[in-house]
Amino acid sequence: MENKKNKNSNIKKVIITIVWVAGIIGGVYLFFFCMQLGLNTSIPITVVSGRSMEPTYYEGDILIVQGVPVSNIVCGDHNTRNGSVIVYKRSYDNLLIVHRVTGIRYNYSGSGIYEFETWGDNNPIPDGWQPQSSVMGVVILRIPWLGWASLMFTKYPVIGISIIVLLLFILVISSFDVKEKNTENGTPPTNNMVWVIKWKIRKIQIWKSFNLL
């Protein structure tokens, strides 16, 4: 009967955990959707994943992006690091790039659109000209370093996976029911991993106290 109660309790805990996880994921998506509406862009938040904008932005920084009319984008200067910093999609791979606007032209060759020359603050040469259709918005806020939580799973997946494995290992270890048990022959029960580890540590400490180790 007791085993059945424990089993039901464990199932209940699993269900509660799943509900919590689903709620958190749903909340994140809802928050992102609200940011899209409020900031008028499909990419309201991005993470710096390179060094091309140092020292203005550093790898791992979270950037908040706002969609603005292209006529409101301000042309800046590479040396003085002023003007608008935009987020745009690179044409050949759709990668998001965060660089400063250093040139603006309109109706070039009769195209009837705005085009923006962009240049990373830490780059020796500009990128070239980006059409207004590729611009996602202007950077309005920087949150330093917090984006590393994302980069560990996107740019550095080995580190991210290693952390997940370590956390799962700790979770499994901590889930064991640790009970102090005295046995007649002084050996630990083999069905309790945590008790085994603690018993071995204690045994080593005893040996050290008698200068046997």
Sequence and secondary structure as in RCSB ss.txt:
>XXXX:A:sequence
MENKKNKNSNIKKVIITIVWVAGIIGGVYLFFFCMQLGLNTSIPITVVSGRSMEPTYYEGDILIVQGVPVSNIVC
GDHNTRNGSVIVYKRSYDNLLIVHRVTGIRYNYSGSGIYEFETWGDNNPIPDGWQPQSSVMGVVILRIPWLGWAS
LMFTKYPVIGISIIVLLLFILVISSFDVKEKNTENGTPPTNNMVWVIKWKIRKIQIWKSFNLL
>XXXX:A:secstr
 HHHHHHHHHHHHHHHHHHHHHHHHHHHHHHHHHHHHHHTSS  EEE  SSTTTTTS TT EEEEE   GGG   
 BTTTTBS EEEEE TTT  EEEEEEEEEEESGGG  SEEEEEE TT SS  EEEEGGGEEEEEEEEE STTHHH
HHHHT HHHHHHHHHHHHHHHHHHHS       TTS   TT HHHHHHHHHHHHHHHHHTT  
